[in-house]
Amino acid sequence: MGSFAGGALPPDDVVVTALRAGDETMFAALLDTWSQGLLRVARSYVSTDHSAEEVVQDTWLAVIDGIDGFEGRSSVKTWVYRILVNTAKKRGVRESRTLPWSAFERDGLKTAELEPPGGWPAPTAAWPTPEGEALASEVRGLIAEALGRLPPRQRIVIALRDVEGCTSDEVCEILEISPANQRVLLHRARMAVRGRLAGYYESVKQPE
């Protein structure tokens, strides 16, 4: 398997040139770096782990087939995630699991009413870091449970922003949604996850 200094991928122009040349080491490095994140996002659209795995496989095949036509108008990562989302949405529709993104445009998107004091929270604020490995493991389980209960669109946005580390602009481009829509979805998702964790922390603070 390929590896790079510090585990980081090289610049996009190097990645694209290598992929176009059929560089298997570079392709393996992309697989190692992005496949788990792609799988998590795909799972939000489809009904089974197996379907998600097939979506990711189809995505990588599409990347190989389409790399010669990549124009560099977005980052390679954003381009790959866009392919994944489009592939997953098509499969999800066949499984009668998803609704069009346009359905969320009816939510009103009154961003100003949702703006919390001091502005929107930083991505890392959604993920507390408690001391103790056992407690941390339990909290990760609670976070996973909370994410699983979110509506699909909220779950996808928070996964891309707070788990995969995408910027708001990247999420808007990947999902083809407006900045206001992205902010509302992310805010609602973070509030739901925090609410679940707040109850847990209150319980562990209680004396025995």
VOGUBA-824556 format. One record per residue (C-alpha): residue number from 1; chain; x, y, z. Coordinates in steps of 0.02 Angstrom, whole numbers, padded with zeros to 5 digits. Layout:
! residues N
> num/chaine/east/north/up
> NUM/A/X/Y/Z
...
//
This chain:
! residues 208
> num/chaine/east/north/up
> 1/A/00000/00000/00000
> 2/A/00058/00176/-00036
> 3/A/00107/00298/00099
> 4/A/00165/00478/00106
> 5/A/00258/00586/00230
> 6/A/00154/00615/00384
> 7/A/00013/00514/00308
> 8/A/-00042/00666/00205
> 9/A/-00085/00656/00021
> 10/A/00017/00761/-00101
> 11/A/-00059/00914/-00189
> 12/A/-00204/00885/-00306
> 13/A/-00104/00912/-00465
> 14/A/00015/00773/-00412
> 15/A/-00131/00659/-00369
> 16/A/-00218/00690/-00535
> 17/A/-00060/00664/-00637
> 18/A/-00024/00501/-00547
> 19/A/-00201/00435/-00568
> 20/A/-00202/00478/-00752
> 21/A/-00039/00381/-00769
> 22/A/-00117/00229/-00686
> 23/A/-00011/00244/-00528
> 24/A/-00074/00104/-00416
> 25/A/00020/00170/-00265
> 26/A/-00072/00335/-00274
> 27/A/-00239/00249/-00298
> 28/A/-00205/00138/-00148
> 29/A/-00163/00292/-00044
> 30/A/-00329/00372/-00090
> 31/A/-00419/00211/-00044
> 32/A/-00332/00207/00125
> 33/A/-00367/00391/00160
> 34/A/-00547/00414/00101
> 35/A/-00637/00246/00090
> 36/A/-00698/00241/00270
> 37/A/-00766/00418/00259
> 38/A/-00850/00379/00093
> 39/A/-00927/00224/00170
> 40/A/-00998/00324/00317
> 41/A/-01078/00450/00200
> 42/A/-01145/00317/00082
> 43/A/-01226/00226/00228
> 44/A/-01333/00379/00261
> 45/A/-01417/00355/00093
> 46/A/-01438/00168/00078
> 47/A/-01520/00034/00183
> 48/A/-01379/-00089/00216
> 49/A/-01191/-00095/00244
> 50/A/-01175/-00204/00090
> 51/A/-01262/-00073/-00017
> 52/A/-01146/00061/00053
> 53/A/-00994/-00044/00009
> 54/A/-01057/-00066/-00168
> 55/A/-01086/00122/-00183
> 56/A/-00906/00154/-00130
> 57/A/-00842/00024/-00254
> 58/A/-00945/00104/-00393
> 59/A/-00877/00274/-00342
> 60/A/-00696/00219/-00359
> 61/A/-00732/00142/-00528
> 62/A/-00810/00306/-00582
> 63/A/-00657/00400/-00520
> 64/A/-00543/00290/-00625
> 65/A/-00655/00309/-00777
> 66/A/-00677/00497/-00755
> 67/A/-00506/00559/-00700
> 68/A/-00456/00608/-00877
> 69/A/-00604/00726/-00881
> 70/A/-00568/00805/-00710
> 71/A/-00555/00992/-00740
> 72/A/-00492/01049/-00571
> 73/A/-00638/01167/-00535
> 74/A/-00649/01087/-00363
> 75/A/-00529/00987/-00255
> 76/A/-00505/00803/-00295
> 77/A/-00583/00759/-00127
> 78/A/-00738/00863/-00162
> 79/A/-00752/00786/-00336
> 80/A/-00740/00609/-00267
> 81/A/-00870/00644/-00133
> 82/A/-00986/00721/-00263
> 83/A/-00974/00560/-00365
> 84/A/-01010/00459/-00208
> 85/A/-01162/00562/-00160
> 86/A/-01236/00555/-00334
> 87/A/-01207/00367/-00341
> 88/A/-01279/00341/-00167
> 89/A/-01431/00451/-00201
> 90/A/-01475/00350/-00356
> 91/A/-01460/00188/-00262
> 92/A/-01554/00258/-00113
> 93/A/-01699/00312/-00223
> 94/A/-01709/00135/-00290
> 95/A/-01719/00076/-00110
> 96/A/-01855/00204/-00074
> 97/A/-01751/00276/00066
> 98/A/-01715/00456/00016
> 99/A/-01810/00612/-00034
> 100/A/-01747/00746/-00152
> 101/A/-01639/00878/-00072
> 102/A/-01764/01005/-00137
> 103/A/-01886/00942/-00005
> 104/A/-01783/01032/00125
> 105/A/-01807/01199/00038
> 106/A/-01982/01199/00115
> 107/A/-01910/01208/00291
> 108/A/-01908/01398/00289
> 109/A/-01721/01412/00321
> 110/A/-01740/01558/00442
> 111/A/-01555/01560/00480
> 112/A/-01559/01720/00582
> 113/A/-01683/01644/00704
> 114/A/-01568/01496/00733
> 115/A/-01407/01595/00751
> 116/A/-01344/01562/00929
> 117/A/-01261/01698/01034
> 118/A/-01080/01720/00982
> 119/A/-01110/01642/00812
> 120/A/-01106/01462/00752
> 121/A/-01006/01337/00857
> 122/A/-00838/01274/00799
> 123/A/-00840/01096/00727
> 124/A/-00738/01027/00870
> 125/A/-00862/01095/00998
> 126/A/-00981/00954/00955
> 127/A/-00859/00821/01012
> 128/A/-00812/00825/01197
> 129/A/-00651/00740/01250
> 130/A/-00681/00662/01422
> 131/A/-00540/00589/01523
> 132/A/-00527/00402/01538
> 133/A/-00529/00276/01396
> 134/A/-00686/00186/01455
> 135/A/-00784/00348/01468
> 136/A/-00720/00406/01298
> 137/A/-00775/00242/01221
> 138/A/-00948/00258/01298
> 139/A/-00964/00436/01234
> 140/A/-00914/00383/01059
> 141/A/-01051/00254/01067
> 142/A/-01177/00386/01120
> 143/A/-01121/00500/00978
> 144/A/-01141/00358/00853
> 145/A/-01314/00321/00922
> 146/A/-01363/00504/00914
> 147/A/-01301/00519/00735
> 148/A/-01399/00364/00687
> 149/A/-01560/00444/00750
> 150/A/-01540/00603/00647
> 151/A/-01639/00632/00487
> 152/A/-01530/00577/00340
> 153/A/-01491/00753/00277
> 154/A/-01436/00813/00448
> 155/A/-01332/00656/00474
> 156/A/-01243/00678/00308
> 157/A/-01201/00861/00339
> 158/A/-01133/00833/00515
> 159/A/-01036/00681/00456
> 160/A/-00953/00782/00318
> 161/A/-00917/00933/00428
> 162/A/-00873/00862/00599
> 163/A/-00817/00685/00558
> 164/A/-00737/00701/00386
> 165/A/-00675/00879/00414
> 166/A/-00748/00957/00257
> 167/A/-00771/01145/00251
> 168/A/-00943/01224/00234
> 169/A/-00904/01270/00053
> 170/A/-00854/01091/00015
> 171/A/-01014/01022/00093
> 172/A/-01119/01144/-00009
> 173/A/-01030/01088/-00167
> 174/A/-01037/00903/-00127
> 175/A/-01222/00905/-00083
> 176/A/-01273/01046/-00201
> 177/A/-01361/01144/-00064
> 178/A/-01358/01327/-00016
> 179/A/-01247/01394/00124
> 180/A/-01402/01438/00226
> 181/A/-01470/01262/00206
> 182/A/-01303/01187/00258
> 183/A/-01295/01296/00413
> 184/A/-01472/01252/00467
> 185/A/-01445/01066/00443
> 186/A/-01279/01070/00536
> 187/A/-01351/01174/00679
> 188/A/-01498/01056/00703
> 189/A/-01386/00904/00697
> 190/A/-01263/00975/00823
> 191/A/-01401/01026/00941
> 192/A/-01475/00851/00934
> 193/A/-01308/00768/00969
> 194/A/-01266/00890/01108
> 195/A/-01436/00863/01186
> 196/A/-01404/00676/01193
> 197/A/-01232/00702/01270
> 198/A/-01294/00833/01394
> 199/A/-01413/00708/01471
> 200/A/-01272/00582/01486
> 201/A/-01152/00703/01569
> 202/A/-01285/00757/01693
> 203/A/-01312/00574/01740
> 204/A/-01127/00538/01767
> 205/A/-01111/00692/01877
> 206/A/-01243/00629/01996
> 207/A/-01173/00556/02160
> 208/A/-01202/00371/02186
//
